[in-house]
Amino acid sequence: MGAMTTTTTFAQLQEIAPDIARPILDRFGASGLAMLGTVRRDGSPRVSPIEVSVHDGHLYIGMMPGSRKALDVGRDPRISLVTAIADRNDLGGEGKLFGRAEPVTDQARAGAVLEAHAEAAGFDPDAVRGSPLFEVVLRGAAWQYVEGDAFVTRSWTEGGPVRVRRREGATGDVVDVVDVVDE
């Protein structure tokens, strides 16, 4: 596996691709949750619900000490985050983020983020003090939604433009609507 040099923060994604970042942030705000994809020791995927927090333009995920997902990202930091969807009738859109989870080693910063998240979520900050905290640095993002009878995907990959693709109906061909989107 080659080394990734991704350094794109969530704030930078908001500048690069606001029409992707904004609805993802709205979904995170509405549910407070995402589905986290990690790589298990044997290479198979693990999917777990996780709370997300945006603090000073950075996207964070915290984990319980010794949890399987914390062990996963300690071995292999590659992750994906998918916004929570209520049910199969929820056509409000789905966000996907791809990148890696980098441990926050600055204890003052980690403490401030964990405390802010705990207070915003309505629980005792002491309950999470010292928990592993990771910043999500991005290499790609996508927002998918339904528009009439079409499935529309806005996507961004590090170093590339924002792309828009459209599929008419579930079995229709995918058509690139625009190669580069000026946000």
For each residue, the residues with C-beta under 8 A, 3 or more apart:
1:
2:
3:
4: 78 99 100 139
5:
6: 99 100 137 138 139 158
7: 137
8: 12 13 16 99 137 138 139 158
9: 12 13 57 58 59 135 137 138
10: 13 14 21 25 54 57 58 59 136 138
11: 14 15 56 57 58
12: 8 9 15 16 57 138
13: 8 9 10 16 17 20 21 138 141 156
14: 10 11 17 18 21 22 25 57
15: 11 12 18
16: 8 12 13 21 156 162 183
17: 13 14 20 21 141 154 156 162 181 183
18: 14 15 21 22 183
19: 22 23 143 154 162 181 183
20: 13 17 23 24 95 141 142 143 154 155 156 162
21: 10 13 14 16 17 18 24 25 141
22: 14 18 19 25 26
23: 19 20 26 27 93 95 143 145
24: 20 21 27 28 83 95 97 141 143
25: 10 14 21 22 28 29 54
26: 22 23 29 30
27: 23 24 30 31 83 84 92 93 94 95
28: 24 25 31 32 33 34 52 54 83 95
29: 25 26 32
30: 26 27
31: 27 28 34 83 84
32: 28 29 51 52 121
33: 28 49 50 51 52 84
34: 28 31 49 50 51 52 61 81 82 83 84
35: 47 48 49 50 81 82 83 84
36: 47 48 49 50 61 69 79 80 81
37: 45 46 47 79 80 81 82
38: 45 46 48 69 72 73 76 78 79
39: 43 44 45 46 72 75 76 78
40: 43 44 45 46 68 72
41: 71 72 75
42:
43: 39 40
44: 39 40
45: 37 38 39 40
46: 37 38 39 40 68 69 72
47: 35 36 37
48: 35 36 38 68 69
49: 33 34 35 36 84
50: 33 34 35 36 61 63 69 81
51: 32 33 34 61 62 117 121
52: 28 32 33 34 59 60 61 81
53: 59 60 61 62 113 116 117 120
54: 10 25 28 57 58 59 60
55: 58 60 112 113 116 117
56: 11
57: 9 10 11 12 14 54
58: 9 10 11 54 55 113 135
59: 9 10 52 53 54 97 135 136 138
60: 52 53 54 55 104 113 117 133 134 135 136
61: 34 36 50 51 52 53 81 101 133 134 136
62: 51 53 113 114 117 128 131 132 133 134
63: 50 67 69 70 73 131 132 133 134
64: 67 70 131 132
65: 70 130 131 132
66: 70 71
67: 63 64 70 71
68: 40 46 48 71 72
69: 36 38 46 48 50 63 72 73
70: 63 64 65 66 67 73 74 132
71: 41 66 67 68 74 75
72: 38 39 40 41 46 68 69 75 76
73: 38 63 69 70 76 77 79 100 101 134
74: 70 71 103
75: 39 41 71 72
76: 38 39 72 73
77: 73 100 101 102 134
78: 4 38 39 99 100
79: 36 37 38 73 98 99 100 101 136
80: 36 37 96 97 98
81: 34 35 36 37 50 52 61 95 96 97 136
82: 34 35 37 94 95 96 97
83: 24 27 28 31 34 35 93 94 95 96
84: 27 31 33 34 35 49
85: 90 92 94
86: 89 90
87: 90
88:
89: 86
90: 85 86 87
91: 145 146
92: 27 85 145
93: 23 27 83 143 144 145 146
94: 27 82 83 85 143 144 145
95: 20 23 24 27 28 81 82 83 141 142 143 144
96: 80 81 82 83 141 142 143 144
97: 24 59 80 81 82 136 138 140 141
98: 79 80 138 139 140 141
99: 4 6 8 78 79 136 137 138 139 140
100: 4 6 73 77 78 79 136 137 139
101: 61 73 77 79 134 135 136
102: 77 134 135 136 137
103: 74 132 133 134
104: 60 109 110 113 133 134 135
105: 110
106: 109 110
107: 110 111
108: 111 112
109: 104 106 112 113
110: 104 105 106 107 113 114 133
111: 107 108 114 115 129
112: 55 108 109 115 116
113: 53 55 58 60 62 104 109 110 116 117 133
114: 62 110 111 117 118 125 128 129 131 133
115: 111 112 118 119 125 129
116: 53 55 112 113 119 120
117: 51 53 55 60 62 113 114 120 121 128
118: 114 115 121 123 124 125 127 128
119: 115 116 122 125
120: 53 116 117
121: 32 51 117 118
122: 119
123: 118 127 128
124: 118 127
125: 114 115 118 119 128 129
126: 129
127: 118 123 124
128: 62 114 117 118 123 125 131
129: 111 114 115 125 126
130: 65
131: 62 63 64 65 114 128
132: 62 63 64 65 70 103
133: 60 61 62 63 103 104 110 113 114
134: 60 61 62 63 73 77 101 102 103 104
135: 9 58 59 60 101 102 104
136: 10 59 60 61 79 81 97 99 100 101 102
137: 6 7 8 9 99 100 102
138: 6 8 9 10 12 13 59 97 98 99 141 158
139: 4 6 8 98 99 100 157 158
140: 97 98 99 155 156 157 158
141: 13 17 20 21 24 95 96 97 98 138 155 156
142: 20 95 96 153 154 155 156
143: 19 20 23 24 93 94 95 96 153 154 155
144: 93 94 95 96 151 152 153 154
145: 23 91 92 93 94 151 152
146: 91 93 150 151 152
147: 150 151 152 166
148:
149: 168 169
150: 146 147 166 167 168 169 172
151: 144 145 146 147 166 167 170
152: 144 145 146 147 164 165 166 167 177
153: 142 143 144 163 164 165 166 167
154: 17 19 20 142 143 144 162 163 164 181
155: 20 140 141 142 143 162 163 165
156: 13 16 17 20 140 141 142 160 161 162 163
157: 139 140 160
158: 6 8 138 139 140
159:
160: 156 157 163
161: 156 179 180 181
162: 16 17 19 20 154 155 156 180 181 183
163: 153 154 155 156 160 176 178 179 180 181
164: 152 153 154 176 177 178 181
165: 152 153 155 174 175 176 177
166: 147 150 151 152 153 174 175 177
167: 150 151 152 153 170 172 173 174 175
168: 149 150 172 173 175
169: 149 150 172
170: 151 167
171:
172: 150 167 168 169
173: 167 168
174: 165 166 167
175: 165 166 167 168
176: 163 164 165 179
177: 152 164 165 166
178: 163 164 181
179: 161 163 176
180: 161 162 163
181: 17 19 154 161 162 163 164 178
182:
183: 16 17 18 19 162
